[in-house]
Amino acid sequence: MLSKLFHKIFTLNNKPEHIRLGQKGERIAAGYLHRQAKMRILKKNYRDNTGEIDIVAQDGSELVFIEVKTRSREGCYTPEQAVDTEKQRHIIRTARRFINRYKLHNIPCRYDIVAVILNPNEKTQIRHTPNAFSPPGVYPDAHRDRGGETGRGDWEDRMKLCETETNNSTKCHSKRQKC
């Protein structure tokens, strides 16, 4: 027990500053989305061999894939601008794998960005941009209108499976480690 505690303290203190900043921003974003946007957080840091999604949430009947960008201050570029076309492709590819894994093909989904600015001299700023980007060839909001609506019970059962796997899995420390 003592060695686990020592390992946890040692690993937290040895993480690079940008990693700790990002993790703090993700915690703040998840709290904001849950409390202010009334979203149900399903997974944090979902990873597979195609990439990572910071937060997967449920907003009403929609599945939401959220990229969180954290900065210690506002610079020349906004945090949202850091989610370029290449990053969007990785998120979309990983989201498709998530959808396939949990058989959520007929659930409407969207891609959001949450920007967190942690300026030590000012109040933390949080900007949530729903529908920040869409898969190529899909007009904004068009991906919400997929046909073949599944029953609410089916959606709830699949999300419970997703949450159960999250609660039972161990934390991955590398993309190759299987959870």
RAWOJO-V346764 format. One record per helix or strand. SS is the DSSP state (@ for helix, = for strand). FROM is the first residue (numbers start at 1). TO is the last residue. Records with the same first field share a line. If there is no record, write none. Layout:
BEGIN
SS->FROM-TO + FROM-TO
END
This chain:
BEGIN
@->2-14 + 17-35 + 79-82 + 85-101 + 142-145 + 152-168
=->40-48 + 51-59 + 62-71 + 109-117 + 125-133
END
